[in-house]
Amino acid sequence: MRYSIRLSYDGTGLSGWQIQPNGLSVQESLQKALSLALGENIHVTGAGRTDAGVNSINYMAHFDVEKQPVSEPGAIVCKLNAILGREITVHEILPAADSFHARFSAISREYRYFLHRTKDPFMRRYSWQCGYRLDTDAMNEAAGYMLGTHDFRCFEKKGGGNKTSVCTVFEAGWKSYTPAHVEVLGYPAADGDYMVFSVRADRFLRNMVRAMVGSLINVGRGKNEPQWIKSLIENGSRSDAGESVPGHALFLRSISY
């Protein structure tokens, strides 16, 4: 019988979702915990890879049970959270149709990337300090050229192993926001000190979001005009795009089915 499992994880110190020969992954940790809790060897299939250090909220995966159905999913969730380290938490386990596939049944995925413009000790683990003055309007104009169905090979890290680099981006844009410690505790900050980039697409390539953000930062700094993104997507290669930004500030926020 097939089950879906919803979880969140802090990617700090982890080698990403997929099992790696060196380094602890989310998949490996979850498979070991499920196998112990259910008394059989469990293989978990995730909604997609996340790179080392990248975080996820409401990540989806599925697994099959052969011996007997999971009679009390809530109790298994509690057991899993007791077994797993503090960086991973399971939210729920639900019965799923045999046709459900955490990766291939997904309609869209949304990522968010966080940055702050001035030094903030309370943001260093989950946001990237970017001290440049940024033109948000120019970055959003540039992000508009990412919308639609395109070949995004210019943002794909080599060795991704994808059959195609064509993706459809539904939403992409920047906005300012106020972190909880600023609003609730009164941490001194100015308007525009904290920004978040949101992007939703049917699929993503390896390193794609981090390369998109790095390229948009180039536009925000005035190094390139917004239209550069259009020509980059049409004719550019990975070496023509901006540098990849650090992974610790990236969150896979949601997956839609």
C-alpha positions as a Markdown table, in Angstrom:
| # | Residue | x | y | z |
|---|---|---|---|---|
| 1 | Met | 0.0 | 0.0 | 0.0 |
| 2 | Arg | 1.3 | 3.5 | -0.8 |
| 3 | Tyr | 1.5 | 6.4 | 1.5 |
| 4 | Ser | 2.3 | 10.1 | 1.1 |
| 5 | Ile | 4.5 | 11.7 | 3.8 |
| 6 | Arg | 4.8 | 15.5 | 4.3 |
| 7 | Leu | 7.8 | 16.9 | 6.1 |
| 8 | Ser | 10.0 | 19.9 | 6.6 |
| 9 | Tyr | 13.8 | 20.1 | 7.1 |
| 10 | Asp | 16.6 | 22.5 | 7.9 |
| 11 | Gly | 19.2 | 21.8 | 5.3 |
| 12 | Thr | 22.1 | 23.1 | 7.3 |
| 13 | Gly | 24.7 | 20.4 | 7.6 |
| 14 | Leu | 22.8 | 18.0 | 5.3 |
| 15 | Ser | 23.9 | 16.9 | 1.9 |
| 16 | Gly | 20.5 | 17.6 | 0.3 |
| 17 | Trp | 17.5 | 15.3 | -0.2 |
| 18 | Gln | 19.1 | 12.5 | -2.2 |
| 19 | Ile | 21.3 | 9.8 | -0.7 |
| 20 | Gln | 25.0 | 10.7 | -1.2 |
| 21 | Pro | 28.1 | 8.5 | -0.7 |
| 22 | Asn | 29.5 | 11.1 | 1.6 |
| 23 | Gly | 27.3 | 13.1 | 3.9 |
| 24 | Leu | 24.0 | 12.6 | 5.6 |
| 25 | Ser | 20.9 | 13.2 | 3.4 |
| 26 | Val | 17.2 | 13.7 | 4.2 |
| 27 | Gln | 16.3 | 10.6 | 2.2 |
| 28 | Glu | 18.7 | 8.4 | 4.0 |
| 29 | Ser | 17.6 | 9.7 | 7.4 |
| 30 | Leu | 13.9 | 9.2 | 6.6 |
| 31 | Gln | 14.3 | 5.8 | 5.1 |
| 32 | Lys | 16.2 | 4.5 | 8.2 |
| 33 | Ala | 13.6 | 6.0 | 10.6 |
| 34 | Leu | 10.6 | 4.6 | 8.6 |
| 35 | Ser | 12.3 | 1.1 | 8.3 |
| 36 | Leu | 12.8 | 1.1 | 12.1 |
| 37 | Ala | 9.3 | 2.3 | 12.9 |
| 38 | Leu | 7.5 | 0.0 | 10.5 |
| 39 | Gly | 9.7 | -3.1 | 10.9 |
| 40 | Glu | 10.5 | -3.5 | 7.2 |
| 41 | Asn | 12.9 | -2.1 | 4.6 |
| 42 | Ile | 11.3 | 1.1 | 3.3 |
| 43 | His | 12.4 | 3.1 | 0.2 |
| 44 | Val | 11.2 | 6.7 | 0.0 |
| 45 | Thr | 10.7 | 8.6 | -3.2 |
| 46 | Gly | 10.8 | 12.4 | -2.9 |
| 47 | Ala | 9.3 | 15.2 | -4.9 |
| 48 | Gly | 12.7 | 16.2 | -6.2 |
| 49 | Arg | 16.3 | 17.0 | -5.3 |
| 50 | Thr | 17.4 | 19.8 | -3.1 |
| 51 | Asp | 21.0 | 20.8 | -3.0 |
| 52 | Ala | 23.2 | 20.6 | 0.1 |
| 53 | Gly | 22.2 | 23.3 | 2.6 |
| 54 | Val | 18.9 | 24.0 | 1.0 |
| 55 | Asn | 15.8 | 24.0 | 3.2 |
| 56 | Ser | 12.3 | 22.8 | 2.6 |
| 57 | Ile | 8.8 | 23.5 | 4.1 |
| 58 | Asn | 6.0 | 20.9 | 3.4 |
| 59 | Tyr | 8.2 | 18.7 | 1.2 |
| 60 | Met | 6.3 | 15.7 | -0.2 |
| 61 | Ala | 7.5 | 12.1 | -0.6 |
| 62 | His | 5.9 | 8.7 | -0.9 |
| 63 | Phe | 6.7 | 5.1 | 0.2 |
| 64 | Asp | 5.2 | 1.6 | -0.1 |
| 65 | Val | 4.5 | -0.8 | 2.7 |
| 66 | Glu | 4.4 | -4.5 | 1.9 |
| 67 | Lys | 3.8 | -6.3 | 5.2 |
| 68 | Gln | 0.8 | -4.6 | 6.6 |
| 69 | Pro | -1.0 | -1.3 | 6.3 |
| 70 | Val | -0.1 | 1.6 | 8.6 |
| 71 | Ser | -3.0 | 1.3 | 11.1 |
| 72 | Glu | -2.2 | 4.5 | 13.1 |
| 73 | Pro | -0.4 | 7.1 | 11.0 |
| 74 | Gly | -0.5 | 9.6 | 13.8 |
| 75 | Ala | 1.4 | 7.3 | 16.1 |
| 76 | Ile | 4.0 | 6.6 | 13.4 |
| 77 | Val | 4.5 | 10.3 | 12.9 |
| 78 | Cys | 5.2 | 10.7 | 16.6 |
| 79 | Lys | 7.6 | 7.8 | 16.5 |
| 80 | Leu | 9.4 | 9.2 | 13.5 |
| 81 | Asn | 9.9 | 12.6 | 15.1 |
| 82 | Ala | 11.4 | 10.9 | 18.1 |
| 83 | Ile | 13.8 | 8.9 | 15.9 |
| 84 | Leu | 14.8 | 11.7 | 13.5 |
| 85 | Gly | 17.3 | 14.4 | 14.3 |
| 86 | Arg | 16.2 | 17.9 | 15.1 |
| 87 | Glu | 16.8 | 19.1 | 11.6 |
| 88 | Ile | 13.9 | 17.0 | 10.2 |
| 89 | Thr | 10.2 | 16.9 | 11.2 |
| 90 | Val | 7.4 | 14.9 | 9.8 |
| 91 | His | 4.0 | 16.5 | 9.7 |
| 92 | Glu | 1.7 | 13.8 | 8.4 |
| 93 | Ile | 1.4 | 10.4 | 6.7 |
| 94 | Leu | -1.7 | 9.7 | 4.6 |
| 95 | Pro | -2.9 | 6.8 | 2.5 |
| 96 | Ala | -2.3 | 7.5 | -1.2 |
| 97 | Ala | -3.5 | 6.0 | -4.5 |
| 98 | Asp | -1.1 | 3.5 | -6.1 |
| 99 | Ser | -0.8 | 5.9 | -9.0 |
| 100 | Phe | 0.4 | 8.8 | -6.8 |
| 101 | His | 4.0 | 9.7 | -7.4 |
| 102 | Ala | 5.6 | 12.5 | -5.2 |
| 103 | Arg | 7.7 | 13.7 | -8.1 |
| 104 | Phe | 5.8 | 13.0 | -11.3 |
| 105 | Ser | 2.3 | 13.8 | -10.0 |
| 106 | Ala | 3.4 | 17.3 | -9.0 |
| 107 | Ile | 1.8 | 20.2 | -11.0 |
| 108 | Ser | 4.1 | 22.9 | -9.7 |
| 109 | Arg | 6.7 | 23.8 | -7.1 |
| 110 | Glu | 7.5 | 27.1 | -5.4 |
| 111 | Tyr | 10.9 | 28.3 | -4.1 |
| 112 | Arg | 11.7 | 31.4 | -2.1 |
| 113 | Tyr | 15.1 | 33.0 | -1.7 |
| 114 | Phe | 15.8 | 35.4 | 1.2 |
| 115 | Leu | 18.3 | 38.2 | 1.4 |
| 116 | His | 19.1 | 41.0 | 3.8 |
| 117 | Arg | 21.1 | 44.1 | 2.9 |
| 118 | Thr | 22.7 | 44.9 | 6.3 |
| 119 | Lys | 24.4 | 42.7 | 8.9 |
| 120 | Asp | 21.8 | 40.9 | 11.0 |
| 121 | Pro | 23.0 | 38.1 | 13.3 |
| 122 | Phe | 19.5 | 36.6 | 13.5 |
| 123 | Met | 19.2 | 36.1 | 9.8 |
| 124 | Arg | 22.6 | 34.6 | 9.0 |
| 125 | Arg | 21.5 | 31.0 | 8.8 |
| 126 | Tyr | 18.5 | 31.4 | 6.5 |
| 127 | Ser | 19.1 | 34.6 | 4.6 |
| 128 | Trp | 22.0 | 35.8 | 2.4 |
| 129 | Gln | 23.6 | 39.2 | 3.3 |
| 130 | Cys | 23.8 | 41.2 | 0.1 |
| 131 | Gly | 25.2 | 44.6 | 0.8 |
| 132 | Tyr | 24.6 | 46.1 | -2.7 |
| 133 | Arg | 22.1 | 48.7 | -3.4 |
| 134 | Leu | 19.4 | 47.0 | -5.5 |
| 135 | Asp | 16.9 | 48.4 | -7.9 |
| 136 | Thr | 13.9 | 46.2 | -7.1 |
| 137 | Asp | 11.8 | 47.6 | -10.0 |
| 138 | Ala | 14.5 | 46.6 | -12.5 |
| 139 | Met | 14.8 | 43.2 | -10.9 |
| 140 | Asn | 11.1 | 42.6 | -11.2 |
| 141 | Glu | 11.1 | 43.8 | -14.8 |
| 142 | Ala | 13.8 | 41.3 | -15.5 |
| 143 | Ala | 12.0 | 38.5 | -13.7 |
| 144 | Gly | 9.1 | 39.1 | -16.0 |
| 145 | Tyr | 11.2 | 37.8 | -18.9 |
| 146 | Met | 11.4 | 34.5 | -17.0 |
| 147 | Leu | 7.7 | 33.9 | -17.2 |
| 148 | Gly | 6.3 | 31.3 | -19.6 |
| 149 | Thr | 7.8 | 28.2 | -21.3 |
| 150 | His | 11.5 | 28.5 | -22.1 |
| 151 | Asp | 14.6 | 26.5 | -22.4 |
| 152 | Phe | 16.4 | 27.5 | -19.2 |
| 153 | Arg | 19.7 | 25.8 | -19.9 |
| 154 | Cys | 21.5 | 29.1 | -19.1 |
| 155 | Phe | 20.6 | 28.6 | -15.4 |
| 156 | Glu | 21.3 | 24.8 | -15.3 |
| 157 | Lys | 24.3 | 23.5 | -13.6 |
| 158 | Lys | 26.2 | 21.0 | -15.7 |
| 159 | Gly | 25.7 | 17.4 | -14.9 |
| 160 | Gly | 22.0 | 17.7 | -14.0 |
| 161 | Gly | 21.1 | 14.7 | -16.1 |
| 162 | Asn | 17.8 | 16.2 | -17.3 |
| 163 | Lys | 16.4 | 15.0 | -20.6 |
| 164 | Thr | 15.2 | 18.5 | -21.3 |
| 165 | Ser | 15.9 | 22.0 | -19.9 |
| 166 | Val | 12.5 | 23.3 | -20.9 |
| 167 | Cys | 10.4 | 24.6 | -18.0 |
| 168 | Thr | 7.3 | 26.7 | -17.5 |
| 169 | Val | 7.5 | 29.5 | -15.0 |
| 170 | Phe | 4.2 | 30.7 | -13.6 |
| 171 | Glu | 5.3 | 33.4 | -11.2 |
| 172 | Ala | 8.6 | 35.2 | -10.5 |
| 173 | Gly | 9.2 | 38.3 | -8.5 |
| 174 | Trp | 10.8 | 40.2 | -5.6 |
| 175 | Lys | 9.2 | 42.0 | -2.7 |
| 176 | Ser | 10.2 | 43.5 | 0.6 |
| 177 | Tyr | 9.1 | 41.9 | 3.9 |
| 178 | Thr | 9.5 | 42.3 | 7.6 |
| 179 | Pro | 11.0 | 39.4 | 9.6 |
| 180 | Ala | 9.4 | 38.4 | 12.9 |
| 181 | His | 12.3 | 39.6 | 15.1 |
| 182 | Val | 12.0 | 43.0 | 13.5 |
| 183 | Glu | 8.3 | 43.4 | 13.9 |
| 184 | Val | 7.8 | 41.6 | 17.2 |
| 185 | Leu | 11.0 | 42.4 | 19.1 |
| 186 | Gly | 11.9 | 45.8 | 17.6 |
| 187 | Tyr | 15.2 | 44.9 | 16.0 |
| 188 | Pro | 16.5 | 48.1 | 14.3 |
| 189 | Ala | 16.0 | 48.0 | 10.6 |
| 190 | Ala | 15.1 | 50.2 | 7.6 |
| 191 | Asp | 12.5 | 49.7 | 5.0 |
| 192 | Gly | 13.8 | 47.5 | 2.2 |
| 193 | Asp | 16.5 | 45.8 | 4.3 |
| 194 | Tyr | 14.9 | 42.4 | 3.8 |
| 195 | Met | 13.8 | 41.0 | 0.5 |
| 196 | Val | 12.4 | 37.7 | -0.8 |
| 197 | Phe | 12.3 | 36.2 | -4.3 |
| 198 | Ser | 9.5 | 33.9 | -5.1 |
| 199 | Val | 9.3 | 31.7 | -8.2 |
| 200 | Arg | 6.8 | 29.0 | -9.1 |
| 201 | Ala | 7.2 | 26.6 | -12.0 |
| 202 | Asp | 6.2 | 23.2 | -13.3 |
| 203 | Arg | 9.7 | 21.9 | -12.7 |
| 204 | Phe | 13.2 | 23.2 | -11.9 |
| 205 | Leu | 16.6 | 22.3 | -13.1 |
| 206 | Arg | 19.7 | 21.7 | -10.9 |
| 207 | Asn | 20.9 | 24.9 | -9.4 |
| 208 | Met | 18.3 | 26.9 | -11.4 |
| 209 | Val | 16.8 | 29.1 | -8.7 |
| 210 | Arg | 20.2 | 30.1 | -7.3 |
| 211 | Ala | 21.5 | 31.0 | -10.8 |
| 212 | Met | 18.3 | 33.0 | -11.5 |
| 213 | Val | 18.7 | 35.0 | -8.3 |
| 214 | Gly | 22.4 | 35.6 | -9.0 |
| 215 | Ser | 21.5 | 36.9 | -12.5 |
| 216 | Leu | 18.7 | 39.1 | -11.2 |
| 217 | Ile | 21.1 | 40.6 | -8.6 |
| 218 | Asn | 23.4 | 41.6 | -11.5 |
| 219 | Val | 20.4 | 43.6 | -12.9 |
| 220 | Gly | 19.6 | 45.1 | -9.5 |
| 221 | Arg | 23.2 | 46.3 | -9.2 |
| 222 | Gly | 23.0 | 47.9 | -12.6 |
| 223 | Lys | 25.6 | 45.6 | -14.2 |
| 224 | Asn | 23.0 | 44.5 | -16.8 |
| 225 | Glu | 19.8 | 45.9 | -18.1 |
| 226 | Pro | 16.5 | 44.0 | -17.5 |
| 227 | Gln | 16.4 | 43.0 | -21.2 |
| 228 | Trp | 19.6 | 41.1 | -20.7 |
| 229 | Ile | 17.6 | 38.3 | -19.0 |
| 230 | Lys | 15.5 | 37.9 | -22.2 |
| 231 | Ser | 18.6 | 37.5 | -24.4 |
| 232 | Leu | 20.3 | 35.3 | -21.8 |
| 233 | Ile | 17.3 | 32.8 | -21.9 |
| 234 | Glu | 17.2 | 33.0 | -25.7 |
| 235 | Asn | 20.9 | 32.6 | -26.5 |
| 236 | Gly | 23.0 | 32.3 | -23.4 |
| 237 | Ser | 24.8 | 29.5 | -21.7 |
| 238 | Arg | 25.5 | 28.9 | -18.0 |
| 239 | Ser | 28.8 | 30.8 | -18.2 |
| 240 | Asp | 27.0 | 33.9 | -19.5 |
| 241 | Ala | 24.5 | 34.1 | -16.5 |
| 242 | Gly | 25.2 | 35.4 | -13.0 |
| 243 | Glu | 26.9 | 33.5 | -10.2 |
| 244 | Ser | 24.9 | 31.1 | -8.1 |
| 245 | Val | 24.0 | 32.6 | -4.7 |
| 246 | Pro | 24.6 | 30.5 | -1.5 |
| 247 | Gly | 22.1 | 27.7 | -0.8 |
| 248 | His | 21.4 | 28.3 | 2.9 |
| 249 | Ala | 18.9 | 31.1 | 2.0 |
| 250 | Leu | 16.8 | 29.0 | -0.4 |
| 251 | Phe | 13.6 | 27.3 | 0.7 |
| 252 | Leu | 11.4 | 24.9 | -1.3 |
| 253 | Arg | 8.2 | 26.3 | 0.0 |
| 254 | Ser | 5.4 | 24.2 | -1.5 |
| 255 | Ile | 4.5 | 21.5 | -4.0 |
| 256 | Ser | 1.1 | 21.4 | -5.7 |
| 257 | Tyr | -0.7 | 18.3 | -6.9 |
